[in-house]
Amino acid sequence: MKKFTNVRLKGQKELVSILTEDGIITGIAKEIPQECETVDLEGKLVVPPYVDPHLHLDYVFTAELGEQNDSGTLFEGIQRWSESKGNMTVEQMKERIYKGIRKEMLHGVQAIRTHIDVTDPTFTGLKAALEVREEVKDILDLQIVAFPQEGMYAYKGGAELVEEGLKMGADCVGAIPHFELAREFGEKSIHKTVELALKYDKLIDVHCDETDDTQSRFLELLNALVLMEGIGTRTTASHTCSFGSADNSYAFRMMKLFKKSGINFISCPTENIYLEGRQDTYPKRRGLTRVKELNDNGINVCFAQDSMSDPWYPLGNGNMMMILDHGIHIAQMMSPEEITNALDLVTTNGAVTMNLMDRYGIAEGKPANFIVLNAKTEFEAVCERAGIVASVRRGEFLFRKEPEKVTGAIDLLK
Ligand code: FE2
């Protein structure tokens, strides 16, 4: 039994204590008289762990392996990865995956959905990710998407590789319809995705319309199919950049249909502002989907890292607070209410997307998983890009960090 005292929860002015027993939250109250081991959290903001619902762990730190992506486009990134993959062992793959996970977890992440390329008949990435998922299961919720990076129908046998990936144990079906050779093939890949999800009882996460091309509307078909099948809340549309360029009257109609299906959206702000708009001169598009409008319409939307030093994006360090900071700037979400709720975009909304809500959140009966931010309010956390001072999993510290200490002549200004 353990007690965390002087805890500041979201939206609450009064501090509370959290009691945990066998890794589960058994009490949240102003006063908990129970005598047990006690940890003073000093009035800092405590929120559920960060969630990164879209990350390519098999690609992390591969930027230097092949030729440089000179055009900075999504399509050259795919070409560069295609040239350099296939030269790795499962052990080498696992080493990079662990490096990526460690970076994210040190920033307070405790749940990751990773897209693993299955258009490699050796399944090196998938084998590595499946082993890692098992090895880290006590400290991290790791979901794996069977992701056909080079398409399902852009060459013979692609769809079969996705199906094999699901049989091997991937949690979600992936697709990349805007990369298929023709619109009809892209549509076929969406039909196949839904068919496979139903056949194997899997979640869906499609790289959907990651292009500025306003004619790329695979999202419309994906949403319609999952709406008809009643699996919208088990479905995610990642990126949907073209929806950010869509005509307003089209967007207005689609918002109602998204709301009806319950489909989830993931936006990758740093990645997509970097990759998109490359064919624009000026005005130059931001590359993001309509994050603010989706959120205003009550549709679940969250932010993700996507890449760490890979052929698509040279930077990325798993710091979800940095992703959030970029996201709310690019999406223009800074009303007082939006700032207060901003952390939801990298916490709860991601957990909803990953269908984790049966075990996520700070409430009695849930696992005692949370992070402690070096801030006393939501505003301070977002404004200061507050760091993590502790990450707690099942009532135990995954780590604690000393907040930054400053000394010197600046002390005169106290
Ligand atoms: Fe991605």
Boltz pocket constraint, residues with backbone or C-beta under 6 A from the ligand:
constraints:
  - pocket:
      binder: B
      contacts: [[A, 54], [A, 56], [A, 115], [A, 207], [A, 306]]
      max_distance: 6.0
